[in-house]
Amino acid sequence: MKSRTRSIIIFISGLMIGVIVVTCISLKKIDPGTTAVEVGHDGRPQYKWYAPELPTSIDFAGEPVPLDKWEVKEKLDRELLVNAYLHGSQLYILKLAGRYFPAIEAQLKANGVPDDFKYVCIAESSLQQNALSGVGAASFWQFMKDTGPNYGLEISDEVDERFNVVKATDAACKYFNMAHEKFGTWTAAAASYNCGMQGYQNQSDFQEATNYYDLIFPDETNRYVYRIIALKYILSHPKDFGLEIGSSDEYKPLRSRTVEVDKTIDNLTDFAKANGSSYKMLKIYNPWLRAHKLTVKNGKKYEIAFPQ
């Protein structure tokens, strides 16, 4: 009994000492010369926030951004200010980039689309596989249900290829190449991804100009390309923005094996188990499967991935 009482006294004493130490640290005055903080009148630290420095020059898809124009410079400045301090979101994007960028970059290159368009994907979905907008745009490239099929995506109650990063990127590339051919610049192609080709053309015709930086759009499109460029600048120079992340922190691409199917699967749980896996892993590796079964029409084939 005495031993137990003594142990309790020691524990309480240690706890009180810990509380006192933490309190002293929290109340400790900070050296006014510290660059990261400013000392308030009560001696407590007040963190200081700085506007990020604008680049002296930057481009999108090899097309220079005309920073000599004050309104262009201020629009980019706004997007840098808005996005620079979203550290949690930006770190998560950098982690996800380790998983998805290899596939996205490969498809952009295969389709002759500049690598910078991977930042369009970030602007659209922050690389969130299950991103869903209020109007029904879905996944990586935020295709709408009625427009996705126009660019080769199968979308039904059972299959939705908007959630397949490779096929969705190929579909986005079809759009970008069509828009580039129509408008003549990659910058315009990127802007039209937000407002539509017809929307861009209408503004271009009315304002008698073709260059994105010489046009004015509704606010969302006005900011769209600048946000993409800001994301490119921040995520290409993460340490300059206090984003410390190593290659070991990145999520790795999922290693998989594929099973080709050409017949209807009535129960995907049974199918997963028969292939040494589970329904959960089947859905993680194949987010484009949207139901509990898969109807396969005559002549149609699907490749379903499983953990390797």
WOBEL-V442851 format. One record per residue. N is the residue number from 1. OMEGA is omega in degrees with one decimal (* if undefined). NEAR is the number of other ideal C-beta (glycine too) atoms within 10 Angstrom. Layout:
n = <N:N>
omega = <OMEGA:OMEGA>
near = <NEAR:NEAR>
//
This chain:
n = <1:2:3:4:5:6:7:8:9:10:11:12:13:14:15:16:17:18:19:20:21:22:23:24:25:26:27:28:29:30:31:32:33:34:35:36:37:38:39:40:41:42:43:44:45:46:47:48:49:50:51:52:53:54:55:56:57:58:59:60:61:62:63:64:65:66:67:68:69:70:71:72:73:74:75:76:77:78:79:80:81:82:83:84:85:86:87:88:89:90:91:92:93:94:95:96:97:98:99:100:101:102:103:104:105:106:107:108:109:110:111:112:113:114:115:116:117:118:119:120:121:122:123:124:125:126:127:128:129:130:131:132:133:134:135:136:137:138:139:140:141:142:143:144:145:146:147:148:149:150:151:152:153:154:155:156:157:158:159:160:161:162:163:164:165:166:167:168:169:170:171:172:173:174:175:176:177:178:179:180:181:182:183:184:185:186:187:188:189:190:191:192:193:194:195:196:197:198:199:200:201:202:203:204:205:206:207:208:209:210:211:212:213:214:215:216:217:218:219:220:221:222:223:224:225:226:227:228:229:230:231:232:233:234:235:236:237:238:239:240:241:242:243:244:245:246:247:248:249:250:251:252:253:254:255:256:257:258:259:260:261:262:263:264:265:266:267:268:269:270:271:272:273:274:275:276:277:278:279:280:281:282:283:284:285:286:287:288:289:290:291:292:293:294:295:296:297:298:299:300:301:302:303:304:305:306:307:308>
omega = <179.2:-179.6:179.4:179.2:-179.6:179.6:179.1:179.9:179.8:180.0:-178.8:179.4:179.0:179.0:180.0:178.7:178.8:179.2:-179.7:-179.0:-179.8:179.1:180.0:179.5:-178.1:-179.1:-176.6:178.8:-179.2:177.3:-178.1:-179.6:-179.4:-174.8:-174.9:-176.2:174.2:-176.4:178.3:-177.5:179.3:178.2:179.6:-178.6:173.9:-177.5:179.6:180.0:-176.2:172.8:179.6:-179.4:178.6:174.6:177.6:175.7:178.4:-179.8:169.3:179.6:178.5:179.7:-174.7:173.4:-175.1:-177.6:175.5:176.2:-172.5:-176.9:175.9:179.8:-178.4:178.4:176.7:178.4:179.7:-177.3:174.4:178.7:-176.9:-171.6:-172.4:-174.7:176.2:-169.5:180.0:-179.5:-177.5:177.4:179.3:177.2:179.3:176.2:179.9:179.6:177.7:-179.5:-169.3:-177.6:179.6:179.7:-179.0:-179.5:-179.4:-179.1:175.7:-179.7:-178.9:-178.4:177.7:179.2:-177.8:-177.3:-178.3:-178.8:173.4:177.7:171.2:178.0:178.4:179.0:-178.4:-169.4:-173.5:-178.8:177.9:-177.6:-176.4:178.7:-179.5:-178.5:-179.4:-179.1:173.6:174.9:-169.3:167.2:-166.8:-173.1:173.5:173.5:172.1:-176.4:-176.6:179.7:-179.4:-179.9:178.1:-178.3:170.7:-178.9:173.3:-178.9:178.7:178.5:-176.6:-177.4:176.7:-174.7:170.2:-178.2:176.1:-171.1:-179.0:-177.5:178.3:177.6:175.6:179.2:177.9:179.3:176.8:178.3:-176.2:179.6:176.8:-179.2:178.6:178.3:-177.6:-172.1:174.0:177.9:177.0:178.8:177.7:178.3:179.0:-179.2:-177.5:176.4:177.8:-174.1:-178.5:-179.7:-179.4:177.8:178.4:-178.7:179.4:179.5:179.5:-180.0:-176.6:-175.8:178.2:176.8:-178.4:-177.3:-179.5:-175.5:177.1:-176.7:172.8:-176.4:166.7:-167.2:-176.3:178.7:175.4:-175.5:-166.6:-177.0:178.6:176.5:178.1:-179.2:177.4:178.2:176.9:-177.0:-177.8:-173.9:174.9:179.1:-171.8:-177.3:177.1:-179.1:176.0:-179.4:-178.0:179.8:179.1:-178.7:179.6:179.3:-176.2:172.7:-176.1:173.9:-179.5:176.9:-173.5:169.7:-177.0:175.9:179.5:179.8:178.1:177.3:-178.4:176.0:-175.7:-177.2:-175.5:176.0:178.3:-179.9:179.9:-179.9:179.0:178.9:174.4:-178.9:-179.6:178.5:179.4:-178.7:176.3:-179.2:178.6:-177.5:-178.0:-177.3:178.1:173.5:-168.8:-179.2:179.9:179.0:177.9:177.4:-178.5:179.8:179.4:179.2:-178.9:176.7:175.7:173.4:-178.4:-175.4:174.5:176.4:-178.3:*>
near = <5:6:7:8:9:10:10:10:10:10:10:10:10:10:10:10:10:10:10:10:10:10:10:9:8:9:10:10:11:15:8:8:6:11:7:8:14:12:15:11:6:8:10:13:16:11:7:10:8:8:9:17:9:15:14:6:10:15:15:22:20:10:17:12:21:13:16:9:12:8:10:16:14:11:20:21:17:14:21:23:13:13:19:20:15:14:12:8:11:22:16:16:21:20:14:18:20:16:16:20:20:13:15:25:15:12:21:23:12:12:16:10:24:18:14:20:25:22:22:28:25:23:23:22:22:16:22:14:18:10:17:13:11:5:8:11:18:21:24:26:26:23:25:14:15:9:14:23:14:12:17:12:24:16:20:12:8:18:20:22:21:27:21:24:24:14:18:29:25:20:24:26:21:16:19:23:14:14:21:20:9:13:20:12:17:21:24:24:26:26:24:26:24:22:18:13:16:9:15:24:16:12:20:18:10:9:12:8:13:16:14:28:20:13:18:11:18:12:8:10:20:16:18:23:25:23:22:27:24:26:22:21:21:22:18:11:11:15:8:12:18:11:16:11:16:6:7:7:11:15:14:10:12:12:9:15:12:13:14:8:15:11:11:12:19:11:13:19:13:11:18:21:13:11:15:10:18:14:16:10:17:21:14:14:20:22:16:21:21:16:12:12:13:20:14:15:8:6:6:13:10:17:11:22:18:17:15:9>
//
